[in-house]
């Protein structure tokens, strides 16, 4: 599914993500790129809130018989949202 694709991970600046064991695991996976957020990054809370809304409103009670079905449900949430985007308050 992800073969030949890069994956970018946004992670908080928590120390467990930086242990030698975790760093070694990530170093063996050249397609994974980790980006650490600044300490106390409030914008990450907004990202988490958006994904929670996506999950609650679109994914949680859905029946997804394939990855394509799941992707279609996600797109069905994103497309109208992007037609009239508003910042979270």
Secondary structure, DSSP 4 states (H G I P E B T S, - for coil): --TT--EEEEE---GGGGSHHHHHHHHT-TTEEEEEPPTT-HHHHHHHHHHHHHIIIIITT---SSHHHHHHHHHHHHHHHHHT-----
